[in-house]
Amino acid sequence: MGEVVDAELPRDWFDGGRSHTSANPRSSVNGRVGEMIVDTDILIEMMRSQLDYRIERWMNEQPIQPSTTAVAVAEILAGVELIDEKIRRATVQRIFRRIREEDFAYRVIPFDEDAADVFGHLMMAYGQQGDLHVIDMQVAAIALHKRETLATRRCEVFERLGVDVCNPLGVRRAGTNGRRQEPDEKFVRLEG
């Protein structure tokens, strides 16, 4: 499905037309594009009272401390506000504040003008399909603009948008014929 992005959009669409040193702007050394961006679903996993050892191990194995997006932060904060019970809501707010301060201090990537440019291209290419959420396209736009890998459990959604992804939980649903992948393995879209 990634070929659709390359076929319908110019090769430099995701960075506002700035030049690249490589024929493939998403190429990288050893499949690594930059640092990791943690998506909302992984942030939610990090908030659980019993942190999955695979996520803890994955976070500790990253050579550069992962970042997250302002979009993911907003999505979590909106979800917290939906919790009816006051004490539970306050507890979840406190847990998320701690995660933001300890794990993502100064590493929240904004949805800025450059990301908005990429988002516009994504909306034109995929917006009519109806099964993609605006928030997911905003996160994809940030990852594409920054040329970073997105850590998410929903790899198939973001691969479809041309984003390099990995699943810290190591469970790969689409495109693996049911095989289990190692948590630190990178899933790179194959170029045709």
Secondary structure, DSSP 4 states (H G I P E B T S, - for coil): -HHHHHHHS-TTGGGTT---SSSSTT--BTTB-SSEEE-HHHHHHHHSSS--HHHHHHHHH-SS--EEEHHHHHHHHHHHHT---HHHHHHHHHHHHHHHHHHSTT-EE---HHHHHHHHHHHHHHGGGSSS-HHHHHHHHHHHHHT-EEE-S-HHHHHHTT--EE-TT----TTSTT----TT--BPPPP-
